[in-house]
Amino acid sequence: MNGGQISPPQPYYYFGILEGYKANGMDTKYVEDALCRAFAANACIEDEEPDCGIEEADSEINMG
């Protein structure tokens, strides 16, 4: 649990959801937008510049 705060998902979870959307012909824009909102909310909490983090999550998946 994240204690009621919005936080970005683990990369494996995000990409699993994203692949499920693609496999079922669903629009991935909603998943991508949610990821951006999570990173933006997290950046506001940590007083940083928002970053959607998609590239970072992708590199973590490919390295892990």
Phi and psi in radians as a Rosetta constraint file:
Dihedral C 1 N 2 CA 2 C 2 CIRCULARHARMONIC -1.905 0.35
Dihedral N 2 CA 2 C 2 N 3 CIRCULARHARMONIC 0.274 0.35
Dihedral C 2 N 3 CA 3 C 3 CIRCULARHARMONIC 1.162 0.35
Dihedral N 3 CA 3 C 3 N 4 CIRCULARHARMONIC 0.488 0.35
Dihedral C 3 N 4 CA 4 C 4 CIRCULARHARMONIC 1.504 0.35
Dihedral N 4 CA 4 C 4 N 5 CIRCULARHARMONIC -0.062 0.35
Dihedral C 4 N 5 CA 5 C 5 CIRCULARHARMONIC -1.656 0.35
Dihedral N 5 CA 5 C 5 N 6 CIRCULARHARMONIC 2.628 0.35
Dihedral C 5 N 6 CA 6 C 6 CIRCULARHARMONIC -1.392 0.35
Dihedral N 6 CA 6 C 6 N 7 CIRCULARHARMONIC 2.241 0.35
Dihedral C 6 N 7 CA 7 C 7 CIRCULARHARMONIC -2.469 0.35
Dihedral N 7 CA 7 C 7 N 8 CIRCULARHARMONIC 2.667 0.35
Dihedral C 7 N 8 CA 8 C 8 CIRCULARHARMONIC -1.107 0.35
Dihedral N 8 CA 8 C 8 N 9 CIRCULARHARMONIC 2.562 0.35
Dihedral C 8 N 9 CA 9 C 9 CIRCULARHARMONIC -1.312 0.35
Dihedral N 9 CA 9 C 9 N 10 CIRCULARHARMONIC 2.869 0.35
Dihedral C 9 N 10 CA 10 C 10 CIRCULARHARMONIC -1.141 0.35
Dihedral N 10 CA 10 C 10 N 11 CIRCULARHARMONIC 2.521 0.35
Dihedral C 10 N 11 CA 11 C 11 CIRCULARHARMONIC -0.947 0.35
Dihedral N 11 CA 11 C 11 N 12 CIRCULARHARMONIC -0.740 0.35
Dihedral C 11 N 12 CA 12 C 12 CIRCULARHARMONIC -1.101 0.35
Dihedral N 12 CA 12 C 12 N 13 CIRCULARHARMONIC -0.614 0.35
Dihedral C 12 N 13 CA 13 C 13 CIRCULARHARMONIC -1.209 0.35
Dihedral N 13 CA 13 C 13 N 14 CIRCULARHARMONIC -0.827 0.35
Dihedral C 13 N 14 CA 14 C 14 CIRCULARHARMONIC -1.016 0.35
Dihedral N 14 CA 14 C 14 N 15 CIRCULARHARMONIC -0.861 0.35
Dihedral C 14 N 15 CA 15 C 15 CIRCULARHARMONIC -1.234 0.35
Dihedral N 15 CA 15 C 15 N 16 CIRCULARHARMONIC -0.494 0.35
Dihedral C 15 N 16 CA 16 C 16 CIRCULARHARMONIC -1.139 0.35
Dihedral N 16 CA 16 C 16 N 17 CIRCULARHARMONIC -0.779 0.35
Dihedral C 16 N 17 CA 17 C 17 CIRCULARHARMONIC -1.111 0.35
Dihedral N 17 CA 17 C 17 N 18 CIRCULARHARMONIC -0.793 0.35
Dihedral C 17 N 18 CA 18 C 18 CIRCULARHARMONIC -1.034 0.35
Dihedral N 18 CA 18 C 18 N 19 CIRCULARHARMONIC -0.779 0.35
Dihedral C 18 N 19 CA 19 C 19 CIRCULARHARMONIC -1.132 0.35
Dihedral N 19 CA 19 C 19 N 20 CIRCULARHARMONIC -0.632 0.35
Dihedral C 19 N 20 CA 20 C 20 CIRCULARHARMONIC -1.104 0.35
Dihedral N 20 CA 20 C 20 N 21 CIRCULARHARMONIC -0.730 0.35
Dihedral C 20 N 21 CA 21 C 21 CIRCULARHARMONIC -1.066 0.35
Dihedral N 21 CA 21 C 21 N 22 CIRCULARHARMONIC -0.818 0.35
Dihedral C 21 N 22 CA 22 C 22 CIRCULARHARMONIC -1.101 0.35
Dihedral N 22 CA 22 C 22 N 23 CIRCULARHARMONIC -0.776 0.35
Dihedral C 22 N 23 CA 23 C 23 CIRCULARHARMONIC -1.089 0.35
Dihedral N 23 CA 23 C 23 N 24 CIRCULARHARMONIC -0.486 0.35
Dihedral C 23 N 24 CA 24 C 24 CIRCULARHARMONIC -1.773 0.35
Dihedral N 24 CA 24 C 24 N 25 CIRCULARHARMONIC 0.203 0.35
Dihedral C 24 N 25 CA 25 C 25 CIRCULARHARMONIC 1.198 0.35
Dihedral N 25 CA 25 C 25 N 26 CIRCULARHARMONIC 0.432 0.35
Dihedral C 25 N 26 CA 26 C 26 CIRCULARHARMONIC -1.602 0.35
Dihedral N 26 CA 26 C 26 N 27 CIRCULARHARMONIC 2.693 0.35
Dihedral C 26 N 27 CA 27 C 27 CIRCULARHARMONIC -1.223 0.35
Dihedral N 27 CA 27 C 27 N 28 CIRCULARHARMONIC 2.070 0.35
Dihedral C 27 N 28 CA 28 C 28 CIRCULARHARMONIC -1.384 0.35
Dihedral N 28 CA 28 C 28 N 29 CIRCULARHARMONIC -0.102 0.35
Dihedral C 28 N 29 CA 29 C 29 CIRCULARHARMONIC -0.975 0.35
Dihedral N 29 CA 29 C 29 N 30 CIRCULARHARMONIC -0.655 0.35
Dihedral C 29 N 30 CA 30 C 30 CIRCULARHARMONIC -1.164 0.35
Dihedral N 30 CA 30 C 30 N 31 CIRCULARHARMONIC -0.685 0.35
Dihedral C 30 N 31 CA 31 C 31 CIRCULARHARMONIC -1.208 0.35
Dihedral N 31 CA 31 C 31 N 32 CIRCULARHARMONIC -0.757 0.35
Dihedral C 31 N 32 CA 32 C 32 CIRCULARHARMONIC -1.131 0.35
Dihedral N 32 CA 32 C 32 N 33 CIRCULARHARMONIC -0.719 0.35
Dihedral C 32 N 33 CA 33 C 33 CIRCULARHARMONIC -1.116 0.35
Dihedral N 33 CA 33 C 33 N 34 CIRCULARHARMONIC -0.701 0.35
Dihedral C 33 N 34 CA 34 C 34 CIRCULARHARMONIC -1.104 0.35
Dihedral N 34 CA 34 C 34 N 35 CIRCULARHARMONIC -0.685 0.35
Dihedral C 34 N 35 CA 35 C 35 CIRCULARHARMONIC -1.103 0.35
Dihedral N 35 CA 35 C 35 N 36 CIRCULARHARMONIC -0.759 0.35
Dihedral C 35 N 36 CA 36 C 36 CIRCULARHARMONIC -1.082 0.35
Dihedral N 36 CA 36 C 36 N 37 CIRCULARHARMONIC -0.739 0.35
Dihedral C 36 N 37 CA 37 C 37 CIRCULARHARMONIC -1.115 0.35
Dihedral N 37 CA 37 C 37 N 38 CIRCULARHARMONIC -0.669 0.35
Dihedral C 37 N 38 CA 38 C 38 CIRCULARHARMONIC -1.137 0.35
Dihedral N 38 CA 38 C 38 N 39 CIRCULARHARMONIC -0.773 0.35
Dihedral C 38 N 39 CA 39 C 39 CIRCULARHARMONIC -1.172 0.35
Dihedral N 39 CA 39 C 39 N 40 CIRCULARHARMONIC -0.652 0.35
Dihedral C 39 N 40 CA 40 C 40 CIRCULARHARMONIC -1.156 0.35
Dihedral N 40 CA 40 C 40 N 41 CIRCULARHARMONIC -0.744 0.35
Dihedral C 40 N 41 CA 41 C 41 CIRCULARHARMONIC -1.130 0.35
Dihedral N 41 CA 41 C 41 N 42 CIRCULARHARMONIC -0.714 0.35
Dihedral C 41 N 42 CA 42 C 42 CIRCULARHARMONIC -1.136 0.35
Dihedral N 42 CA 42 C 42 N 43 CIRCULARHARMONIC -0.679 0.35
Dihedral C 42 N 43 CA 43 C 43 CIRCULARHARMONIC -1.143 0.35
Dihedral N 43 CA 43 C 43 N 44 CIRCULARHARMONIC -0.659 0.35
Dihedral C 43 N 44 CA 44 C 44 CIRCULARHARMONIC -1.128 0.35
Dihedral N 44 CA 44 C 44 N 45 CIRCULARHARMONIC -0.690 0.35
Dihedral C 44 N 45 CA 45 C 45 CIRCULARHARMONIC -1.128 0.35
Dihedral N 45 CA 45 C 45 N 46 CIRCULARHARMONIC -0.701 0.35
Dihedral C 45 N 46 CA 46 C 46 CIRCULARHARMONIC -1.611 0.35
Dihedral N 46 CA 46 C 46 N 47 CIRCULARHARMONIC 0.060 0.35
Dihedral C 46 N 47 CA 47 C 47 CIRCULARHARMONIC 1.016 0.35
Dihedral N 47 CA 47 C 47 N 48 CIRCULARHARMONIC 0.858 0.35
Dihedral C 47 N 48 CA 48 C 48 CIRCULARHARMONIC -2.160 0.35
Dihedral N 48 CA 48 C 48 N 49 CIRCULARHARMONIC 3.023 0.35
Dihedral C 48 N 49 CA 49 C 49 CIRCULARHARMONIC -1.272 0.35
Dihedral N 49 CA 49 C 49 N 50 CIRCULARHARMONIC 2.361 0.35
Dihedral C 49 N 50 CA 50 C 50 CIRCULARHARMONIC -1.138 0.35
Dihedral N 50 CA 50 C 50 N 51 CIRCULARHARMONIC 2.494 0.35
Dihedral C 50 N 51 CA 51 C 51 CIRCULARHARMONIC -2.527 0.35
Dihedral N 51 CA 51 C 51 N 52 CIRCULARHARMONIC 2.260 0.35
Dihedral C 51 N 52 CA 52 C 52 CIRCULARHARMONIC -1.141 0.35
Dihedral N 52 CA 52 C 52 N 53 CIRCULARHARMONIC -0.445 0.35
Dihedral C 52 N 53 CA 53 C 53 CIRCULARHARMONIC 1.285 0.35
Dihedral N 53 CA 53 C 53 N 54 CIRCULARHARMONIC 0.157 0.35
Dihedral C 53 N 54 CA 54 C 54 CIRCULARHARMONIC -1.114 0.35
Dihedral N 54 CA 54 C 54 N 55 CIRCULARHARMONIC -0.773 0.35
Dihedral C 54 N 55 CA 55 C 55 CIRCULARHARMONIC -1.114 0.35
Dihedral N 55 CA 55 C 55 N 56 CIRCULARHARMONIC -0.716 0.35
Dihedral C 55 N 56 CA 56 C 56 CIRCULARHARMONIC -1.106 0.35
Dihedral N 56 CA 56 C 56 N 57 CIRCULARHARMONIC -0.774 0.35
Dihedral C 56 N 57 CA 57 C 57 CIRCULARHARMONIC -1.119 0.35
Dihedral N 57 CA 57 C 57 N 58 CIRCULARHARMONIC -0.698 0.35
Dihedral C 57 N 58 CA 58 C 58 CIRCULARHARMONIC -1.114 0.35
Dihedral N 58 CA 58 C 58 N 59 CIRCULARHARMONIC -0.740 0.35
Dihedral C 58 N 59 CA 59 C 59 CIRCULARHARMONIC -1.190 0.35
Dihedral N 59 CA 59 C 59 N 60 CIRCULARHARMONIC -0.588 0.35
Dihedral C 59 N 60 CA 60 C 60 CIRCULARHARMONIC -1.151 0.35
Dihedral N 60 CA 60 C 60 N 61 CIRCULARHARMONIC -0.700 0.35
Dihedral C 60 N 61 CA 61 C 61 CIRCULARHARMONIC -1.127 0.35
Dihedral N 61 CA 61 C 61 N 62 CIRCULARHARMONIC -0.792 0.35
Dihedral C 61 N 62 CA 62 C 62 CIRCULARHARMONIC -1.225 0.35
Dihedral N 62 CA 62 C 62 N 63 CIRCULARHARMONIC -0.453 0.35
Dihedral C 62 N 63 CA 63 C 63 CIRCULARHARMONIC -1.539 0.35
Dihedral N 63 CA 63 C 63 N 64 CIRCULARHARMONIC -0.455 0.35
